[in-house]
Amino acid sequence: MTALQHTRSRFPFAGLRRCLDTAVIRSTHIPYEGVPYEPDIFLRHNSPLKITKKYLHKYLLLKLHSQIGLELKHLDRSQRVLWIYTRRNFGDAIMDMAGRALLKGMGFQIDLFTLPSLHKLFAEDDVFGNVYSELGQIEGREYDAILMSEFNLQSIRLKIRHFKRLPFACLFQYFNGPDRNQTCFSYATVNDVFSLRHRADALQSMSKPYLASRPATAEAVRPFIPDTRYITLAVGGLDPNRTYNHWPAVLDLLDRADDPRLIKRIVLLGSDNGQTMADILSARNFKSLEISSCVGKLSLLQTREIMVGAPLFVGTDGGLMHVAHTTPTSSVSLFASKEPPYLRLTEQCHSIGIHGEGNADTIAPERVIDAIVKQLSTCAATPDTTPSSIQLSS
């Protein structure tokens, strides 16, 4: 018996059962083929009444403010669209909005309104005409429709207060709770809402996180790029479960390894929370490794350009991992036990995902080195990506 069937058996009254079914299905079901997700796990730990309460809060808010009748199933090229995205996490934003890559060069007129903290992530985007993060910036601008990423309360309230009369479409609708592959989900919903008509198997083969930057961003990081082939390594982290503390042991193994496929130049990446680990690694006496650090020195888009120049990125599940997956660079990605790699990666990420038995620190350094060797063996025949051959990002 599935979790949904169990829910139905607990509520015998037909009317109540239909209401619960509608709330549960809209909140936990993805109607697209090929999008990995785990609804049954979520339903086993969340009651239908709890799910229904959250669903009704959003539905009634839209209903009471006369929004239901304004919803569109599809958008077209003739419409000037303002896309609203209000989730705060960098990694979520990169995955949730990855599907916009399908719109590049298609003639759609789309601006983005997002949080100030995400503005720098999308400021150089080549799909959005303009990127805004302050309401004053969009005063007086005319749009034909709003595109909401999801029916979360912040987005709904923003729509009601500032764009009440505009028709709108929504990508993820009421879906809320079950873990899913956000990148694949994004591609599927963009394909549907914009009527692009890609087949499910084609979407699966194309899906990957997406970011873009201007040539000046790549030019700005040239002083940080070594003149020999290098590996990028992300250190630090905010979440203890996703922070790896065994990088010294990993680099000791790499230092001692006698394998011509290995690259012995390491560039450290990360924000200020990785400074302690960067200092430890930079001060370590290695026999064959060369370490340089960009930790705390670059923006996310500049960091991305450092990744573009390397054949391999190594790091834990987090924002920098998702940034790496927007590039052609292969990766080794470390995950805690509660983060299934198949829900974070796609085929086009070209990543080896390593799953810990607990938090990320439960992954043995030897497993990381094995994955690094495997990835470098795969890309050994690819063209050199030292500065002389790097293409500036468009």
LOZA-162593 format. One record per residue (C-alpha): residue number from 1; residue in three letters; x, y, z. Coordinates in nm, 2 decimals. Each point is the difference from the previous one (the first is absolute). Layout:
<atoms>
ATOM  num  residuo      px      py      pz
ATOM  NUM      ALA       X       Y       Z
...
</atoms>
This chain:
<atoms>
ATOM  num  residuo      px      py      pz
ATOM    1      MET    0.00    0.00    0.00
ATOM    2      THR    0.14    0.34   -0.10
ATOM    3      ALA    0.00    0.29    0.24
ATOM    4      LEU   -0.28    0.17   -0.19
ATOM    5      GLN   -0.21   -0.32    0.01
ATOM    6      HIS    0.06   -0.02    0.37
ATOM    7      THR   -0.12    0.36    0.04
ATOM    8      ARG   -0.32   -0.07   -0.18
ATOM    9      SER   -0.08   -0.30    0.22
ATOM   10      ARG    0.02    0.22    0.31
ATOM   11      PHE   -0.26    0.24   -0.12
ATOM   12      PRO   -0.32   -0.18   -0.10
ATOM   13      PHE   -0.22    0.30   -0.08
ATOM   14      ALA    0.00    0.06   -0.38
ATOM   15      GLY    0.00    0.38    0.01
ATOM   16      LEU    0.28    0.03    0.25
ATOM   17      ARG    0.19   -0.27   -0.18
ATOM   18      ARG   -0.02    0.19   -0.33
ATOM   19      CYS    0.12    0.32    0.17
ATOM   20      LEU    0.29   -0.18    0.15
ATOM   21      ASP    0.08   -0.18   -0.32
ATOM   22      THR    0.01    0.33   -0.19
ATOM   23      ALA    0.23    0.17    0.25
ATOM   24      VAL    0.23   -0.30    0.03
ATOM   25      ILE    0.03   -0.06   -0.37
ATOM   26      ARG    0.06    0.37   -0.09
ATOM   27      SER    0.25    0.03    0.28
ATOM   28      THR    0.20   -0.32   -0.06
ATOM   29      HIS   -0.05   -0.12   -0.36
ATOM   30      ILE    0.22    0.10   -0.29
ATOM   31      PRO   -0.20   -0.05   -0.32
ATOM   32      TYR    0.31   -0.02   -0.23
ATOM   33      GLU    0.17   -0.31   -0.12
ATOM   34      GLY    0.37   -0.04    0.08
ATOM   35      VAL    0.02    0.23    0.31
ATOM   36      PRO    0.14   -0.20    0.30
ATOM   37      TYR   -0.17    0.06    0.33
ATOM   38      GLU   -0.10   -0.17    0.32
ATOM   39      PRO   -0.36    0.06    0.09
ATOM   40      ASP   -0.06   -0.31    0.21
ATOM   41      ILE    0.28    0.08    0.24
ATOM   42      PHE   -0.15    0.34    0.06
ATOM   43      LEU   -0.35   -0.14    0.04
ATOM   44      ARG    0.11   -0.25    0.26
ATOM   45      HIS    0.12    0.28    0.22
ATOM   46      ASN   -0.27    0.27   -0.06
ATOM   47      SER   -0.37   -0.04    0.07
ATOM   48      PRO   -0.25    0.09   -0.28
ATOM   49      LEU   -0.16    0.25    0.24
ATOM   50      LYS    0.33    0.19    0.03
ATOM   51      ILE    0.05   -0.01   -0.37
ATOM   52      THR   -0.35    0.12   -0.06
ATOM   53      LYS    0.03    0.29    0.24
ATOM   54      LYS    0.30    0.13   -0.18
ATOM   55      TYR   -0.17   -0.05   -0.34
ATOM   56      LEU   -0.31    0.18    0.11
ATOM   57      HIS    0.19    0.29    0.15
ATOM   58      LYS    0.15    0.07   -0.35
ATOM   59      TYR   -0.31   -0.09   -0.20
ATOM   60      LEU   -0.24    0.21    0.21
ATOM   61      LEU    0.24    0.30   -0.01
ATOM   62      LEU   -0.01   -0.01   -0.38
ATOM   63      LYS   -0.38   -0.06    0.00
ATOM   64      LEU   -0.09    0.28    0.24
ATOM   65      HIS    0.21    0.25   -0.20
ATOM   66      SER   -0.16   -0.10   -0.33
ATOM   67      GLN    0.31   -0.16   -0.14
ATOM   68      ILE   -0.12   -0.35   -0.10
ATOM   69      GLY   -0.18    0.13   -0.31
ATOM   70      LEU    0.32    0.18   -0.12
ATOM   71      GLU    0.21   -0.31   -0.02
ATOM   72      LEU    0.14   -0.09   -0.34
ATOM   73      LYS    0.12   -0.35   -0.10
ATOM   74      HIS    0.24    0.13   -0.26
ATOM   75      LEU    0.20    0.31   -0.10
ATOM   76      ASP    0.11    0.11   -0.35
ATOM   77      ARG    0.25    0.22   -0.17
ATOM   78      SER   -0.24    0.29   -0.04
ATOM   79      GLN   -0.02    0.05    0.38
ATOM   80      ARG    0.24    0.22    0.20
ATOM   81      VAL    0.05   -0.22    0.31
ATOM   82      LEU    0.13    0.07    0.35
ATOM   83      TRP    0.14   -0.31    0.16
ATOM   84      ILE   -0.02    0.00    0.39
ATOM   85      TYR    0.24   -0.21    0.20
ATOM   86      THR    0.01    0.03    0.38
ATOM   87      ARG    0.18   -0.29    0.15
ATOM   88      ARG    0.32    0.10    0.18
ATOM   89      ASN    0.25   -0.29   -0.05
ATOM   90      PHE    0.25    0.03   -0.28
ATOM   91      GLY    0.00   -0.37   -0.08
ATOM   92      ASP   -0.38   -0.01   -0.02
ATOM   93      ALA   -0.01    0.30   -0.22
ATOM   94      ILE    0.25   -0.14   -0.25
ATOM   95      MET   -0.19   -0.33   -0.02
ATOM   96      ASP   -0.35    0.14    0.01
ATOM   97      MET    0.07    0.25   -0.28
ATOM   98      ALA    0.22   -0.23   -0.21
ATOM   99      GLY   -0.28   -0.06   -0.26
ATOM  100      ARG    0.02    0.36   -0.13
ATOM  101      ALA    0.30   -0.13   -0.20
ATOM  102      LEU   -0.27   -0.14   -0.24
ATOM  103      LEU   -0.11    0.36   -0.07
ATOM  104      LYS    0.34    0.14   -0.11
ATOM  105      GLY   -0.02    0.15   -0.34
ATOM  106      MET   -0.37   -0.08   -0.04
ATOM  107      GLY   -0.13    0.35   -0.01
ATOM  108      PHE   -0.18    0.01    0.34
ATOM  109      GLN   -0.02    0.33    0.18
ATOM  110      ILE    0.07   -0.08    0.37
ATOM  111      ASP    0.13    0.20    0.29
ATOM  112      LEU    0.08   -0.14    0.34
ATOM  113      PHE   -0.10    0.14    0.34
ATOM  114      THR    0.18   -0.18    0.29
ATOM  115      LEU    0.15    0.06    0.34
ATOM  116      PRO    0.29    0.24    0.04
ATOM  117      SER    0.22   -0.29    0.12
ATOM  118      LEU   -0.06   -0.18   -0.34
ATOM  119      HIS    0.04    0.30   -0.22
ATOM  120      LYS    0.38   -0.05   -0.05
ATOM  121      LEU   -0.06   -0.36   -0.10
ATOM  122      PHE   -0.22    0.10   -0.30
ATOM  123      ALA    0.12    0.35   -0.07
ATOM  124      GLU    0.19   -0.11   -0.31
ATOM  125      ASP   -0.26   -0.24   -0.13
ATOM  126      ASP   -0.05   -0.04   -0.37
ATOM  127      VAL   -0.37   -0.11    0.01
ATOM  128      PHE   -0.14    0.28    0.21
ATOM  129      GLY   -0.02    0.34   -0.15
ATOM  130      ASN    0.03    0.17    0.34
ATOM  131      VAL    0.05   -0.12    0.36
ATOM  132      TYR   -0.16    0.19    0.28
ATOM  133      SER    0.00   -0.04    0.38
ATOM  134      GLU   -0.17    0.32    0.12
ATOM  135      LEU   -0.36    0.08   -0.07
ATOM  136      GLY    0.09    0.35   -0.09
ATOM  137      GLN    0.19   -0.13   -0.30
ATOM  138      ILE   -0.31   -0.13   -0.16
ATOM  139      GLU   -0.24    0.29    0.07
ATOM  140      GLY   -0.15    0.12   -0.33
ATOM  141      ARG    0.12   -0.30   -0.20
ATOM  142      GLU   -0.27   -0.18   -0.19
ATOM  143      TYR   -0.04   -0.38   -0.01
ATOM  144      ASP   -0.26   -0.22   -0.16
ATOM  145      ALA    0.04   -0.29    0.25
ATOM  146      ILE    0.17   -0.12    0.31
ATOM  147      LEU    0.19   -0.33    0.03
ATOM  148      MET    0.02   -0.13    0.35
ATOM  149      SER    0.24   -0.28    0.07
ATOM  150      GLU   -0.23   -0.15    0.27
ATOM  151      PHE   -0.30    0.08    0.22
ATOM  152      ASN    0.20    0.09    0.31
ATOM  153      LEU   -0.15    0.27    0.23
ATOM  154      GLN    0.26    0.26   -0.07
ATOM  155      SER   -0.05   -0.03   -0.38
ATOM  156      ILE   -0.38    0.00    0.04
ATOM  157      ARG    0.00    0.31    0.22
ATOM  158      LEU    0.23    0.18   -0.24
ATOM  159      LYS   -0.23   -0.09   -0.29
ATOM  160      ILE   -0.31    0.12    0.18
ATOM  161      ARG    0.15    0.33    0.13
ATOM  162      HIS    0.17    0.12   -0.31
ATOM  163      PHE   -0.13   -0.19   -0.30
ATOM  164      LYS   -0.36   -0.08    0.10
ATOM  165      ARG   -0.16    0.04   -0.33
ATOM  166      LEU    0.26   -0.16   -0.22
ATOM  167      PRO   -0.05   -0.36   -0.13
ATOM  168      PHE    0.26   -0.25    0.12
ATOM  169      ALA    0.14   -0.34   -0.05
ATOM  170      CYS    0.18   -0.22    0.26
ATOM  171      LEU    0.27   -0.26   -0.06
ATOM  172      PHE   -0.01   -0.22    0.31
ATOM  173      GLN   -0.35    0.09    0.11
ATOM  174      TYR   -0.09   -0.14    0.34
ATOM  175      PHE    0.27   -0.26    0.01
ATOM  176      ASN    0.16    0.01    0.34
ATOM  177      GLY    0.19   -0.25    0.21
ATOM  178      PRO    0.13   -0.31   -0.18
ATOM  179      ASP    0.36    0.00   -0.09
ATOM  180      ARG    0.05    0.02   -0.38
ATOM  181      ASN    0.25    0.07   -0.27
ATOM  182      GLN   -0.06    0.37   -0.02
ATOM  183      THR    0.20    0.04   -0.32
ATOM  184      CYS   -0.20   -0.26   -0.19
ATOM  185      PHE   -0.32    0.14    0.15
ATOM  186      SER    0.09    0.35   -0.12
ATOM  187      TYR    0.07   -0.12   -0.36
ATOM  188      ALA   -0.33   -0.19   -0.01
ATOM  189      THR   -0.21    0.30    0.13
ATOM  190      VAL    0.17    0.26   -0.23
ATOM  191      ASN   -0.05   -0.24   -0.29
ATOM  192      ASP   -0.37   -0.02    0.09
ATOM  193      VAL   -0.09    0.36    0.09
ATOM  194      PHE    0.18    0.14   -0.31
ATOM  195      SER   -0.14   -0.28   -0.23
ATOM  196      LEU    0.35   -0.10   -0.13
ATOM  197      ARG   -0.11   -0.36   -0.07
ATOM  198      HIS    0.33   -0.17    0.09
ATOM  199      ARG   -0.05   -0.37    0.06
ATOM  200      ALA    0.06   -0.13    0.35
ATOM  201      ASP    0.31   -0.20   -0.10
ATOM  202      ALA    0.15    0.30   -0.18
ATOM  203      LEU   -0.05    0.21    0.32
ATOM  204      GLN    0.17   -0.26    0.21
ATOM  205      SER    0.30    0.01   -0.23
ATOM  206      MET    0.02    0.38    0.00
ATOM  207      SER   -0.08    0.08    0.37
ATOM  208      LYS    0.28    0.16    0.20
ATOM  209      PRO    0.03    0.31    0.22
ATOM  210      TYR    0.06    0.33   -0.19
ATOM  211      LEU    0.17    0.33    0.06
ATOM  212      ALA    0.16    0.25   -0.23
ATOM  213      SER    0.25    0.29    0.03
ATOM  214      ARG    0.14    0.27   -0.21
ATOM  215      PRO    0.35    0.00   -0.16
ATOM  216      ALA    0.12    0.26    0.26
ATOM  217      THR   -0.06   -0.25    0.28
ATOM  218      ALA    0.23   -0.26   -0.16
ATOM  219      GLU    0.26    0.27   -0.07
ATOM  220      ALA    0.00    0.11    0.36
ATOM  221      VAL    0.11   -0.34    0.13
ATOM  222      ARG    0.29   -0.06   -0.23
ATOM  223      PRO    0.26    0.10    0.27
ATOM  224      PHE   -0.14   -0.28    0.22
ATOM  225      ILE    0.03   -0.27   -0.27
ATOM  226      PRO    0.32   -0.21    0.01
ATOM  227      ASP    0.20   -0.05   -0.31
ATOM  228      THR   -0.02   -0.38    0.03
ATOM  229      ARG   -0.29   -0.24    0.02
ATOM  230      TYR   -0.17    0.01    0.34
ATOM  231      ILE   -0.28   -0.15    0.21
ATOM  232      THR   -0.25    0.22    0.19
ATOM  233      LEU   -0.08   -0.10    0.35
ATOM  234      ALA   -0.29    0.17    0.20
ATOM  235      VAL    0.06    0.03    0.37
ATOM  236      GLY   -0.21    0.11    0.30
ATOM  237      GLY   -0.38    0.00    0.03
ATOM  238      LEU   -0.28    0.13    0.21
ATOM  239      ASP   -0.17   -0.33    0.06
ATOM  240      PRO    0.20   -0.24    0.22
ATOM  241      ASN   -0.16   -0.30   -0.17
ATOM  242      ARG    0.13    0.12   -0.34
ATOM  243      THR    0.34    0.12    0.12
ATOM  244      TYR    0.30   -0.23   -0.06
ATOM  245      ASN    0.29    0.02    0.24
ATOM  246      HIS    0.23   -0.27   -0.15
ATOM  247      TRP    0.14    0.21   -0.28
ATOM  248      PRO    0.35   -0.02    0.16
ATOM  249      ALA   -0.01   -0.38   -0.02
ATOM  250      VAL   -0.13    0.01   -0.36
ATOM  251      LEU    0.28    0.23   -0.11
ATOM  252      ASP    0.26   -0.21    0.19
ATOM  253      LEU   -0.12   -0.30   -0.21
ATOM  254      LEU    0.01    0.20   -0.31
ATOM  255      ASP    0.35    0.13    0.09
ATOM  256      ARG    0.14   -0.35    0.04
ATOM  257      ALA   -0.17   -0.15   -0.30
ATOM  258      ASP    0.23   -0.09   -0.29
ATOM  259      ASP   -0.25    0.01   -0.29
ATOM  260      PRO    0.06    0.19   -0.32
ATOM  261      ARG   -0.37    0.07   -0.04
ATOM  262      LEU   -0.01    0.21    0.32
ATOM  263      ILE    0.03    0.37    0.00
ATOM  264      LYS    0.21    0.15    0.29
ATOM  265      ARG   -0.12    0.36   -0.02
ATOM  266      ILE   -0.29    0.08    0.23
ATOM  267      VAL   -0.20    0.33    0.01
ATOM  268      LEU   -0.21    0.04    0.31
ATOM  269      LEU   -0.34    0.16   -0.03
ATOM  270      GLY   -0.26    0.11    0.25
ATOM  271      SER   -0.14    0.29    0.20
ATOM  272      ASP    0.12    0.13    0.33
ATOM  273      ASN   -0.12   -0.30    0.19
ATOM  274      GLY    0.27   -0.21   -0.18
ATOM  275      GLN    0.29    0.22    0.11
ATOM  276      THR    0.11   -0.21    0.29
ATOM  277      MET    0.02   -0.31   -0.22
ATOM  278      ALA    0.17    0.19   -0.27
ATOM  279      ASP    0.26    0.12    0.24
ATOM  280      ILE    0.06   -0.35    0.13
ATOM  281      LEU    0.05   -0.14   -0.35
ATOM  282      SER    0.21    0.30   -0.12
ATOM  283      ALA    0.24   -0.04    0.30
ATOM  284      ARG    0.04   -0.38   -0.05
ATOM  285      ASN    0.34   -0.12   -0.13
ATOM  286      PHE   -0.08   -0.21   -0.31
ATOM  287      LYS    0.27   -0.17   -0.21
ATOM  288      SER   -0.16    0.03   -0.34
ATOM  289      LEU   -0.32    0.20    0.04
ATOM  290      GLU   -0.03    0.37   -0.07
ATOM  291      ILE   -0.28    0.18    0.19
ATOM  292      SER   -0.14    0.34   -0.08
ATOM  293      SER   -0.31    0.16    0.16
ATOM  294      CYS   -0.28    0.21   -0.13
ATOM  295      VAL   -0.21   -0.05    0.31
ATOM  296      GLY   -0.19    0.32    0.10
ATOM  297      LYS    0.15    0.19   -0.30
ATOM  298      LEU   -0.25   -0.05   -0.28
ATOM  299      SER   -0.37    0.04   -0.08
ATOM  300      LEU   -0.20   -0.31   -0.09
ATOM  301      LEU    0.01    0.08   -0.37
ATOM  302      GLN    0.37    0.06    0.02
ATOM  303      THR    0.05   -0.32    0.19
ATOM  304      ARG   -0.19   -0.17   -0.28
ATOM  305      GLU    0.26    0.12   -0.25
ATOM  306      ILE    0.27   -0.16    0.20
ATOM  307      MET   -0.19   -0.33   -0.02
ATOM  308      VAL   -0.04    0.04   -0.38
ATOM  309      GLY    0.38   -0.01   -0.03
ATOM  310      ALA    0.04   -0.33    0.18
ATOM  311      PRO   -0.07   -0.36   -0.11
ATOM  312      LEU   -0.13   -0.09    0.34
ATOM  313      PHE   -0.19    0.15    0.30
ATOM  314      VAL   -0.01   -0.18    0.34
ATOM  315      GLY   -0.24    0.11    0.27
ATOM  316      THR   -0.29   -0.08    0.22
ATOM  317      ASP   -0.37    0.05   -0.07
ATOM  318      GLY   -0.06    0.37    0.02
ATOM  319      GLY   -0.01    0.33   -0.20
ATOM  320      LEU    0.35   -0.04   -0.15
ATOM  321      MET   -0.08   -0.35   -0.12
ATOM  322      HIS   -0.30    0.12   -0.18
ATOM  323      VAL    0.20    0.29   -0.15
ATOM  324      ALA    0.25   -0.25   -0.12
ATOM  325      HIS   -0.27   -0.20   -0.17
ATOM  326      THR   -0.09    0.30   -0.21
ATOM  327      THR    0.34   -0.04   -0.18
ATOM  328      PRO    0.13   -0.27   -0.23
ATOM  329      THR    0.24   -0.11    0.28
ATOM  330      SER   -0.03   -0.35    0.14
ATOM  331      SER   -0.03   -0.04    0.38
ATOM  332      VAL    0.02   -0.22    0.31
ATOM  333      SER   -0.29    0.09    0.22
ATOM  334      LEU   -0.03   -0.11    0.37
ATOM  335      PHE   -0.34   -0.05    0.16
ATOM  336      ALA   -0.13   -0.07    0.34
ATOM  337      SER   -0.22   -0.31    0.04
ATOM  338      LYS   -0.32    0.20    0.00
ATOM  339      GLU    0.08    0.16   -0.34
ATOM  340      PRO   -0.05   -0.26   -0.28
ATOM  341      PRO    0.24    0.09   -0.28
ATOM  342      TYR   -0.25   -0.10   -0.27
ATOM  343      LEU   -0.22    0.29    0.13
ATOM  344      ARG    0.28    0.25   -0.03
ATOM  345      LEU    0.19   -0.10   -0.31
ATOM  346      THR   -0.09   -0.05   -0.37
ATOM  347      GLU    0.18   -0.19   -0.27
ATOM  348      GLN    0.13    0.33   -0.14
ATOM  349      CYS    0.16    0.09    0.33
ATOM  350      HIS    0.27   -0.25   -0.08
ATOM  351      SER    0.04   -0.07    0.37
ATOM  352      ILE    0.09   -0.30    0.21
ATOM  353      GLY   -0.21    0.03    0.31
ATOM  354      ILE    0.13   -0.15    0.32
ATOM  355      HIS   -0.26   -0.08    0.27
ATOM  356      GLY    0.10    0.00    0.37
ATOM  357      GLU   -0.15   -0.23    0.26
ATOM  358      GLY   -0.07    0.30    0.22
ATOM  359      ASN    0.12    0.36   -0.05
ATOM  360      ALA    0.25    0.08   -0.27
ATOM  361      ASP    0.29   -0.07    0.24
ATOM  362      THR   -0.09   -0.37   -0.01
ATOM  363      ILE    0.15   -0.02   -0.35
ATOM  364      ALA    0.35   -0.15    0.01
ATOM  365      PRO    0.27    0.20   -0.17
ATOM  366      GLU    0.10   -0.31   -0.20
ATOM  367      ARG   -0.35    0.00   -0.17
ATOM  368      VAL    0.05    0.37   -0.09
ATOM  369      ILE    0.34   -0.08   -0.16
ATOM  370      ASP   -0.13   -0.30   -0.19
ATOM  371      ALA   -0.27    0.23   -0.15
ATOM  372      ILE    0.25    0.27   -0.09
ATOM  373      VAL    0.22   -0.26   -0.18
ATOM  374      LYS   -0.30   -0.13   -0.19
ATOM  375      GLN   -0.11    0.34   -0.11
ATOM  376      LEU    0.34    0.12   -0.10
ATOM  377      SER    0.05   -0.33   -0.20
ATOM  378      THR   -0.32    0.08   -0.18
ATOM  379      CYS    0.10    0.36   -0.09
ATOM  380      ALA    0.37   -0.07   -0.06
ATOM  381      ALA   -0.07    0.00   -0.38
ATOM  382      THR   -0.19    0.33    0.00
ATOM  383      PRO    0.16    0.32   -0.12
ATOM  384      ASP    0.21    0.20    0.24
ATOM  385      THR   -0.19    0.28    0.18
ATOM  386      THR    0.29    0.21    0.12
ATOM  387      PRO   -0.03    0.38   -0.06
ATOM  388      SER    0.11   -0.01   -0.36
ATOM  389      SER   -0.30   -0.21   -0.10
ATOM  390      ILE   -0.27    0.13    0.24
ATOM  391      GLN   -0.30    0.15   -0.18
ATOM  392      LEU   -0.16    0.30    0.16
ATOM  393      SER   -0.35   -0.07    0.12
ATOM  394      SER   -0.28    0.17   -0.18
</atoms>
